[in-house]
Amino acid sequence: KGFRGLSYRINDRDWWSERLSNNFQIDTRLYDCFVLPRDSPPIAGTVPNATGEGNCKNFEGPCYEAPYRPFKECLGPRPMTRNRLRYGSLHSHLKNRLRLSTHVKIDGEGGEFTALEQLMANKEDLSKVRTLDVTWKLNSILEVEAEAARSVSQRELLERRVSIMERLLDSFRVVGSTLEVMREDWKVPAVCGSGKWCQEPLTHLRSMRLDTVSVSYVHWELIELVNGEEPDEVELFNDGEAQRYDSSEIGPDTSEPMPAPQPLSAEGTTSSSETVPLPPPARAPPQPSPSPPPQTHCDSASGIISNTARPGAPCLSPLETWPYRTKTPWRAILGERVLEAVTPQIVEEMCGSFVLMGEQAWCEKAMVSGSSGGVAGFSYGVRDRNQWSETMSNRFHMPTWLIDCAAAGTVSSSMAGSVFNGTGLGSCASVRDPCYEQPFYAVDACLNRYDRVSQGRRYESLEKRLANRGKLSAHVLIHMERGSEWGALQRLLASAEGQDKIRTLDLRLAFCTP
């Protein structure tokens, strides 16, 4: 269907790409220059690959139903080789990709910031990304960027990285994150020792550190607005609440340049068992907007219990006391900005439903093309059986049109109307013969640039089927069998309106047709 997944950082197994392959039948590309092939069967290319739909269901190890390709390459600022490691850019991997056709996962070890900053500067590349799953690592620096990182202070580098996270919201909407689970796992006595404070993280809330978080995004154009507009901003019950500061309370930046490429900080404990409270700020912070009385426990805001990513605004339980040995205002402000940048402002109704997997929370509407309604499939060239239209009907639950002037009523039982049609959801699961759960319509016509009749055969234009269709509402399959299809494609390329209506386009090319 023209979709592809790009996964950066694989380690020993990549559940993300397996899910795309086995649940959504999407081809994937796997990139990792650090892991050794002996430690990663997917990178070594030794796992079952392109086995076909349903054939990985009972397989315990890594297995791909749709084709995948591994590459010993990491995500970098540009294509290059450094210390025998090969790097490629997101721009180079998006080359020739179509609009809203690419799912991207980045676990970049710090390289995600430059890659996404470059993405936001290129509107064409930006339009190609359908969903984006990022593990943000504020305390990591990619080796090829270490020299540049040393030239600025820790605060300057963190400000730039948080700004990138915020700007990403101009084009994407947050679906979910690991924040809620991270808060549940972050227990001060266990991490810092009983009666002791933690070393202050690089960025934080009162209740948790925020140097690493996984976030799932969906392109804003794939989200259906509720009542014609986006929902009101989510009111967060995040930690009871973290101290808020304004810029007048922040002193000069005295932090040292960011060390690289080692992690910037680690949890520690004080050498003393004393727990003297920190002095209050010089003046009272601004009062937060009215909110419910402080709670001592909160349930999942989304109502979905998962041990990994969760959709919706995170519920972060409060802490009664300040947990860190120091209090640096700008770190707390950055923490609140991070929280705002990764908090979803979309609701389940906008996605149809949520799909959860590992550290990702997906918007189903972006993954299952027919779930939003108003979407249809048009197959030009049917032959004896048309698996494409059966898949659109039975897996993605949309009506289809089968259009063929050569196969009508002869070699094709579908075109003759003698197959199961409109049988209902799930009723074709055990049927081996052609079967359509959603209605299909057989049309005795072939594709051409214009509507006409020639030598007793009826031809119709692509515009005839796209008329009155909405934006991104049509899946189209074209078998280039008669040569007249090329004229139809030429006319499509001349019509921006027509192109905007096509969600996916599948072509079987033939250059020697009459």
N, C-alpha and C positions, 0 to 999 in steps of 0.2 A: 504493500500500500504506500510505499515511498517513505515510511518512517524509519528512523535509525536511532540507536542509542550510542552515546560516547561516554565511556567510563574511564576516569582517571584515578589511578591507584587501586590495585587489585588485591595485593597481598596473596594469601594462600587460596582464597575463594572470594568470588564477587557475587553476593546474593542479588544485588541490584540488577545486574545484567541478566542473570538467570531468570529473574521475575519478568523482565521485559520480554525475554525470549519465550518463556513457557506459558505465561499468562496472556500476553498480548501479541505473540508471534511477530516480534520486531527484531530485525537484524541488529547486531551490536558490534562495536569496536572496543577492545580492551587495551589500555595503555598503562605501562608500568616499567620504568627503567631501573628501579631499585631491587625488586624482588628477584631472586634467582629462579630460573625455570625449574630446578629440582625441588623448590619449595612451593611452587605454584603450578599445579596441573593445567589451569586455564591458560596461563602465559606460555607454558610448554607446548600447548596444543594437543594434550594427550587425553582430553575429556571427550565424551560423546558430543558430536557437533552436527547440527542440522538433521536431527533424528526424525523430524516430522511431528505434527501436532498430536499431543497426548502420549508420546513415547517416553517422556521423562517422568511421568507421574509417579511410578513406583521405584524410581532410581534414587538411591540414598546419596551418592556423591554428586559432584558438579555435572550438569547435563544441560545441553542446549537444544531445544526443539527447532528454533530458527537459527540460521547461520551466525556464527560469530568469528571475528578475526583478532588475534592477539598481536600486539606490537611492543617491542622493547624500547619504549619511548615514554618520556614524562612530559607533563605540561609545563611549558616555560614561556618567557616573554616573546620568544621568536624561535624559529627553527635553528638549532645549533648543536654542537657537541662540546661538552666540557668534562674533563677528567674521565674520558671514555664513556660518558653517559650521554645519550641522545635525547634532545628536547624538541618538542613541536609546539606550535601555537594553536590556540583555539580557532584563530582566523584561518589557518591552513587546513584544519580539519573540517571546517564548515564550508569550504569552497565547493561550489556547485550544489549545495544543499538548497532545498526549496523552502518557501515560507512556512513557518510553524511545523516543520517536518522532523525536528531533531530533539531528542531527549538527552540531557547532559547531566552527568554526575561528576562532581569534583571533590576529591579528598586530597588537596593540593600541597600539604605540608608547608603552607605559607605562600605558595605560588598562585593560589586562587585569587588573591587580591589584584595582582597585576593583570592576570588573564581576564578577569571580569571588568576591570577598569578599561582595558582595551575593547572588550565587547561593547560596553556602553558608549564608546566613542565611535562605533561603527553601526549605523542604523540598519544597514543591510544584513549584517551578521546577527544583530539583535532580533530581527524579525524572523530568523530561521529557528530560534530556540523555542520549543513548545513547553517543556518543563525543565526545571533546574533544581538539582539537589546538591547542596554545598555543605561540607563540613568546614566551618570557619575556624581557623587556628590562629588566634591573635598573637600567640607567643612563639610562632615558628617562622623561620626564614629559609627560603629556598637558597641552596648554595650558590646558584648563579646570580642571585640578587644580594648576596651578603655585603659586597663592597658598597653598594648604594645605601644599604640599611645602616652601615656604620657612620655615614656622613650626616645623619640627623639624630636628634634626641629621641629617646624612648617615647616621650609624649607626642612629638610630631609624627612619628611613624604610626602610632596607635590612632591619632586623630585622622590621619589619611585613611587608614583601614576602616574605621567606623564610618567615615564619610562615604566610602565605596558601598558599604552595606546599606546605607540610607538611600543613596542614589539608585540602587537597584530597584527600589520600590516604584520608580517612575514607569517601569515597563513590566514588572512582575507583581503578583500578589502572593503573600505567604499562605501556604496551606497548613503547615504544622511544623513542629520542631521537637527537639529532645529536652527542652528546658524543664518541663514538668518532672520528667524522670530524673534529670540531673539534680534537681532540688531534693527529690525524695532520697536520692543516694548520698547527698552531701550532709553528713551528720558531724557537727563540730566536735563532740567528744571523741569520736572515732578517728577523725582526721587530725585534730590538733592536740589531743590529749586532754584528760579531765582537768578542768580548772585552768586551762591555758588558752591563749589566743592563737589564731592562725596568722601566718605571715600574710600581709595584705597582697592580694593578687593584682595583676596588671590592670584588670577592669573587673568590676564586681557590683553586685547589689548588696544590701545589708545582709541578705540571707544566703548568698551563694556567689561563687566565682563564675566569671563569664569569659574565660580565655579560650574555651573550645565549645562549640555548639553546632549541631547539625540542623539544617533548615531546608524545607521543601518549598519551591515556588512554582507557580503556573503563570504562563503569559496572560496578561490582563484581557486580551481579546477573546480568550476561551471561557471567560467567566460570565455567566448570565446575571445581569443586574436584577436585584430584588425590587419590584415595583418601579422599575426604570431608573433606579439609582443605587449606588453602593450603600451598604449599611453604615450606621453611625459608628464612630470610633469606639473600640472596645474599652470598657472601664476595667482596669487591671486590679485585682487583689494580688499584689505581688510579694510584698514582704513586710507589710505592716505599718509603715512604708519606709523605704530607704530615705536617709537624709537627703534633701534636695538643696542644691546650692545654685547661686547665679554667678555670672562671670566676675562680679565685683568681689566675690569672696575668694577667688583663685589667685594665689600669689604667682611670682615668676617661676618659670619652668627651670628647676634645678636638677632634673634627671640627667643621667649620663646617657651618651649615645647607646643605641640598642646593640647589645652583644650579638654576634652572629657567627656561625649558624646555630649555636646552642640554644636550648629553651631559655626563656628570659627569667623565669622564677620557678620556685618549687615550694610546695607547702612545707612549713616549718613550725617549730614551737619555740616559745620563749625560754630563755635559760633560767627564768625565775618563775616560781609558782604563784607569784602575786598577780592579782587580776584587778589592778587599779583602773577604774573607768577613765577613758580619754576625756580631756576637757572639752566642753561644748564649743561650737563655732563662735567667732567673735560677735556675731549677731544672729538672731533667730532666722532660720531659713523661711522662705515663703510658705504659707500654709497651703496644703494640698486641697483640691476640691472636695466637697462633702462626700463621704463614703460610708459604707456600713461599718458598724463597730468592729474592732479588731477581732479576728478569729484565731483560734489555736490550732485549727485543722481545716483543710479544704479538700473537697473532692475534685476529681477531674472536671474541668470546665466543659469539656466536650462530651462528657458522659461515656467516653470510650476508655476502657482500661487496657493499657498496653505497656509492656516492659521496655519499649523503645520510643519511637516517635509517636506523638499524639497531635491531632488536629485541633484547631481552635485556640483561643487565648489560654495561655498556661496559668495554672493555679499554683502559686509559689508560697508555701507556708511561711509565716513570719518567724523571726527569732526575737526572743525577749531582750537580749543584750547584743551589743556590738561585738562581732566575733574576731576582729582583726587587731593586731598589735598597734597599727598606725591608722590614721585616717587622712587620706589624700583627696581633697575635694575633686580635682579633675578626673581622678580614676572613677569616683562614684558617678560623676556626670556622664562619663563615657559608658559606664555600665548601664545607666538608664537609657542612653541613646541606643545601645545594642539591643536592649529589651524591646524598645519601641520598634526598631528596625526589623526584628524577627518575630513580632507578634502578628498573627493573622488578623485581617480585618474582613475576611470573607466568612460566610456561614455555609452550612452543609447544603442548603437549598441551591446555592450558586454552583455547586459542583455536581449535583445529583446525589453523590455520596462520596465518602472518603475511602481510599484504598491504602492500607497500612502495610509497610514492609520494612523491617529493620529500622534504619535511621531515616527512612523516608515516609512521608505522608502525601499521598497523591490525590489529586482532584480527578474523580472518575471521568468527568466530562472530557478531559484532555486525553484520556487513555482509551475510552470506548466510544468510537465515533458516533454511534447511533443513539446514545443514551438520552440526548437532549430533545429528541423528536424533531420532525421537520426535515430530517436528513433522508436522502434516498440514493439508491445505486442505479447506475445506467451502464449496461453492458452491451457494447457493440461488437458483434461476432460471437455466436453462441456455440456452434457446432453441435456435437451429440450431447454434451453435458457441460454445464457451466459452474465449476466449483466456486468461482469468485462470487457469483450472485448467491449461491447457497450459503457461503460463509457470511456474506453481508446480512442475509435473512436470519440465519440460525444463531450466529454468534453475536452479531451487533444489532439484531432486531429492527431491521428497516425494510420497507418495501423496495422492490427492485423492478426495473424495466429491462427486458431481454429483447434486443433489437437486432434482427438479422433478416436479410431478404433472400439469402441463399439456403438457409437451413430450415426455413419455416415449413412445418408439416411433413418433412421428408426424413432426414436422419436424426432429428432432434425431438425427443419426447417432450422436452420442456417447451419448445416452440409449438408443438402440437397441442399443448395444454393437457397432456395425459398423465402428468405427475402430481404428487401430493402438493396442494397449494393452500396457504393460509391455514395450516393445521393447528397453530397455537404453540405457545412457548414450551419448549422442551420435548415436543411430541415427535421430533425427527431424530432424536438422539440415537435410537436403535435401528433406524431405517437405513439400509445400505443403498437403496436406489435414490434417484433424485427426489428431494423433499424440501419443501419451503414452509417454515413456520410462519413467516410473514407473507402477505400476498405478493405475487409477482404478476407482471403483465407482459405478454408476448406481443411484439410489434413486428409486422412484416414490412421491414424497411431496412435500408443500409445507410451508412453515414456518408455525407457528401458536404461540399461547401454550401450548397443551396438546396432548398426543397424542389424536387422535380421528379418526373417519371421518365424513364428511358428504357426502351426495349422491353416493355412490360414489367419493369421493376421500379419500385418506389424508393426514392432516396429522400432523406431528410437531413437538415442541418443540426449541429449541436445546439445552436441557439434555440431551436424549437423545444428541446427538452429543458433548457436552462431558463426559458422564459418564466417569469413570475417566481423564480426560486430565490431564496434569501442568500445572504453572504455565507460562504463556507458550508453550504448545505448539500452539495452533490459529490458523491464518489463516482468516478468515471473509469471504466475499463474500455480500451480500444484495441482490437486486433486489426493490425494493418494488413488486410487481406486483399483488397481490391484496388488499392492505389488512390481511390477517391478520398480516403481518410486524411491524406496529407493536406488537401485543400481545406478540410474542416479545421485542422490544427493551425494552419496559416491564418484563417479567419479568427480563431480563438486568440492567437497571439496579438492580433490587432485590436482586441477588445479588452480593455482593463476591467470593465464591468463583468464580462463573462468569466475572466480569470478569477475574480474575487469570489465567484459563486462556487468554485470547485475546491473541495476540501482535500481530496486525494485524486491522483491521476495515474492509472496504470496503463502502460503501452507495451504491446508486443510488436516490435518494429520489424518491417520487411521492406527492403530497399529495391527488390526486383519485381514487385507487383506491377501489372500493366497500368 
